[in-house]
């Protein structure tokens, strides 16, 4: 399941007595490791607004109540309990159309925010399609997650550390040496090490994953989740 990609910026350094005091006092190899995985989510969330306006505030509020009832019916139809939907932040605003008679009665805007959790993504497309067909629903946004995120991150840490060791072993073999024990491991770059020994390299690696979809993305699409772990490690050279 796991795929790996190694940042080719492993550094080799043999320390000397004139080295900075905080550097290891023995020959060492500094190597970076990387691991990533594309995981299909098993949970989704939908956020949107219900918006209605009318000169009569009771009518506008009634539209919100009607849509809320319809939303409960949609979720129930697809096996989702009412506690998976939260309607909150109901607000009323008064406005006048730009071309309206100044003496005309104000129009009332009623808006509320809705949050829906979908824990069975086989129902994602039918639920999303039903919501998109409903009137007065605006400002849609979606997000996804995986329930075993902790295990995925643990596995990535292990694989990234193994990857760093493989890179360090290759460097040691190139010198006709053997790799010794690890003396330091960091989740992410080791601070100041590369600059301290004058071997800072450019980061030419393109981050895994795509930017969040914009306003025009397909709301019916389930978006793959991308996870990535970087490690830095220091090993002795035998």
Secondary structure per residue as TSV (DSSP state, phi and psi in degrees):
chain	resnum	aa	ss	phi	psi
A	1	X	-	360.0	-37.6
A	2	X	-	-83.0	137.6
A	3	X	E	-113.6	151.3
A	4	X	E	-129.3	147.8
A	5	X	-	-142.2	126.9
A	6	X	-	-102.2	131.5
A	7	X	-	-72.3	118.9
A	8	X	S	-82.9	58.6
A	9	X	-	-130.3	33.1
A	10	X	-	-67.9	142.1
A	11	X	E	-117.8	144.5
A	12	X	E	-119.8	134.4
A	13	X	E	-151.2	132.9
A	14	X	-	-106.8	116.1
A	15	X	-	-72.5	150.9
A	16	X	-	-127.9	165.6
A	17	X	T	-58.1	-23.1
A	18	X	T	-87.9	2.1
A	19	X	S	-67.4	162.3
A	20	X	-	-57.9	147.3
A	21	X	T	-63.9	-26.9
A	22	X	T	-89.1	3.9
A	23	X	S	-89.5	154.6
A	24	X	-	-57.6	142.2
A	25	X	S	-92.7	34.7
A	26	X	S	-150.4	160.8
A	27	X	-	-61.7	133.9
A	28	X	E	-145.2	164.3
A	29	X	E	-120.1	132.4
A	30	X	E	-108.5	120.7
A	31	X	E	-131.5	147.6
A	32	X	E	-105.4	144.8
A	33	X	E	-128.7	155.3
A	34	X	E	-147.1	143.7
A	35	X	E	-145.1	145.4
A	36	X	E	-147.8	161.6
A	37	X	E	-148.4	143.9
A	38	X	E	-102.7	116.6
A	39	X	E	-117.0	137.8
A	40	X	-	-78.2	128.7
A	41	X	-	-70.0	159.1
A	42	X	S	-123.6	6.4
A	43	X	E	-139.9	147.6
A	44	X	E	-140.1	155.5
A	45	X	E	-133.7	141.8
A	46	X	E	-125.0	129.9
A	47	X	E	-121.9	138.9
A	48	X	E	-162.2	171.8
A	49	X	E	-112.5	148.3
A	50	X	E	-105.8	124.7
A	51	X	E	-128.9	133.3
A	52	X	E	-149.1	146.9
A	53	X	E	-141.9	150.5
A	54	X	E	-167.4	154.9
A	55	X	S	-63.9	-27.0
A	56	X	S	-99.2	112.2
A	57	X	H	-59.2	-30.0
A	58	X	H	-65.8	-35.4
A	59	X	H	-68.5	-45.4
A	60	X	H	-62.1	-43.1
A	61	X	H	-65.5	-34.4
A	62	X	H	-63.3	-34.4
A	63	X	H	-63.5	-41.9
A	64	X	H	-61.3	-43.3
A	65	X	H	-64.1	-39.7
A	66	X	H	-63.6	-45.2
A	67	X	H	-64.8	-36.8
A	68	X	H	-63.0	-41.8
A	69	X	H	-62.3	-41.7
A	70	X	H	-65.3	-37.4
A	71	X	H	-64.4	-43.3
A	72	X	H	-58.6	-39.4
A	73	X	H	-66.7	-40.3
A	74	X	H	-62.5	-45.8
A	75	X	H	-64.9	-42.1
A	76	X	H	-63.4	-37.2
A	77	X	H	-61.8	-31.6
A	78	X	T	-105.9	22.7
A	79	X	T	77.2	23.1
A	80	X	-	-111.5	126.8
A	81	X	-	-70.6	161.7
A	82	X	G	-63.4	-25.8
A	83	X	G	-72.7	-2.5
A	84	X	G	-88.4	1.8
A	85	X	E	-126.3	135.1
A	86	X	E	-126.7	121.3
A	87	X	E	-109.0	122.1
A	88	X	E	-149.0	178.7
A	89	X	E	55.3	50.3
A	90	X	E	-74.8	127.4
A	91	X	E	-137.5	149.9
A	92	X	E	-120.8	131.5
A	93	X	E	-127.9	147.1
A	94	X	E	-106.8	135.2
A	95	X	E	-146.8	161.7
A	96	X	-	-123.9	131.5
A	97	X	-	-56.7	148.2
A	98	X	T	-58.5	-38.2
A	99	X	T	-99.9	13.9
A	100	X	S	-79.8	157.8
A	101	X	-	-62.6	129.6
A	102	X	T	-56.3	-23.7
A	103	X	T	-89.7	-1.3
A	104	X	S	-69.8	154.1
A	105	X	-	-65.8	142.0
A	106	X	-	-66.1	153.1
A	107	X	E	-97.9	137.3
A	108	X	E	-101.1	127.0
A	109	X	E	-97.1	125.3
A	110	X	E	-114.5	128.0
A	111	X	E	-135.4	138.8
A	112	X	E	-138.5	155.2
A	113	X	E	-102.6	139.2
A	114	X	E	-124.4	136.3
A	115	X	E	-123.3	124.9
A	116	X	E	-121.6	132.3
A	117	X	E	-105.8	131.7
A	118	X	E	-118.3	108.3
A	119	X	S	-97.3	-1.2
A	120	X	-	-127.9	100.8
A	121	X	G	-73.4	-5.7
A	122	X	G	-67.2	-20.1
A	123	X	G	-96.3	1.4
A	124	X	H	-59.5	-54.3
A	125	X	H	-61.4	-47.2
A	126	X	H	-61.1	-41.6
A	127	X	H	-66.4	-45.8
A	128	X	H	-64.1	-40.5
A	129	X	H	-61.9	-42.3
A	130	X	H	-64.0	-39.6
A	131	X	H	-66.9	-40.7
A	132	X	H	-66.4	-25.4
A	133	X	H	-83.0	-13.3
A	134	X	S	-80.8	146.9
A	135	X	T	-78.9	157.9
A	136	X	T	72.2	7.2
A	137	X	E	-99.9	127.1
A	138	X	E	-139.3	172.6
A	139	X	E	55.8	52.0
A	140	X	E	-72.3	141.7
A	141	X	E	-146.8	148.8
A	142	X	E	-132.2	156.1
A	143	X	E	-149.8	159.6
A	144	X	E	-135.9	158.9
A	145	X	E	-153.7	167.8
A	146	X	-	-118.7	141.4
A	147	X	T	-75.2	-23.4
A	148	X	T	-102.9	35.9
A	149	X	H	-56.6	-42.1
A	150	X	H	-59.8	-42.4
A	151	X	H	-67.8	-39.5
A	152	X	H	-60.6	-45.4
A	153	X	H	-66.4	-35.6
A	154	X	H	-64.3	-46.8
A	155	X	H	-62.1	-38.8
A	156	X	H	-65.4	-39.0
A	157	X	H	-61.6	-41.6
A	158	X	H	-64.8	-46.7
A	159	X	H	-67.0	-37.9
A	160	X	H	-66.5	-37.8
A	161	X	H	-66.4	-41.1
A	162	X	H	-62.5	-38.8
A	163	X	H	-64.2	-41.6
A	164	X	H	-61.7	-40.8
A	165	X	H	-66.5	-40.2
A	166	X	H	-60.6	-43.0
A	167	X	H	-64.2	-42.2
A	168	X	H	-65.3	-39.8
A	169	X	H	-62.0	-38.9
A	170	X	H	-64.3	-41.0
A	171	X	H	-65.3	-40.6
A	172	X	H	-64.7	-42.8
A	173	X	H	-61.6	-36.3
A	174	X	H	-62.1	-24.4
A	175	X	T	-95.3	0.9
A	176	X	T	72.2	24.8
A	177	X	-	-117.1	174.4
A	178	X	-	-113.7	147.9
A	179	X	E	-81.5	134.3
A	180	X	E	-94.2	-160.1
A	181	X	E	-72.8	153.0
A	182	X	E	-74.1	136.1
A	183	X	E	-112.8	-12.2
A	184	X	E	-160.4	138.6
A	185	X	E	-137.6	134.9
A	186	X	E	-130.2	138.6
A	187	X	E	-81.2	94.6
A	188	X	B	108.2	177.6
A	189	X	-	-63.3	141.2
A	190	X	-	-72.7	123.7
A	191	X	T	-62.9	129.6
A	192	X	T	68.1	-3.3
A	193	X	H	-65.5	-49.9
A	194	X	H	-63.5	-42.9
A	195	X	H	-70.5	-33.2
A	196	X	H	-63.4	-33.8
A	197	X	T	-101.6	8.0
A	198	X	T	73.0	25.1
A	199	X	-	-122.9	32.1
A	200	X	-	-64.4	130.5
A	201	X	-	-117.1	158.1
A	202	X	-	-72.4	144.0
A	203	X	-	-89.1	103.8
A	204	X	-	-99.0	8.7
A	205	X	-	-83.4	132.9
A	206	X	-	-89.4	123.5
A	207	X	-	-55.5	144.8
A	208	X	S	-72.2	144.9
A	209	X	S	103.8	166.5
A	210	X	-	-109.6	153.6
A	211	X	-	-64.3	155.5
A	212	X	-	-54.7	140.6
A	213	X	-	-61.1	146.7
A	214	X	-	-84.1	-166.0
A	215	X	T	-63.9	-23.9
A	216	X	T	-95.8	11.5
A	217	X	S	-73.6	162.7
A	218	X	-	-77.3	109.9
A	219	X	T	-68.8	-16.5
A	220	X	T	-82.6	-11.5
A	221	X	S	-84.8	136.6
A	222	X	-	-89.9	121.5
A	223	X	-	-90.3	126.5
A	224	X	-	-62.6	140.9
A	225	X	E	-96.0	131.7
A	226	X	E	-109.1	127.3
A	227	X	E	-121.4	140.5
A	228	X	E	-143.0	142.0
A	229	X	E	-131.8	132.2
A	230	X	E	-113.5	143.6
A	231	X	E	-136.5	152.8
A	232	X	E	-119.7	141.4
A	233	X	E	-141.0	149.6
A	234	X	E	-119.1	129.1
A	235	X	E	-122.9	146.5
A	236	X	E	-73.8	153.8
A	237	X	E	-107.7	126.1
A	238	X	-	-80.0	360.0
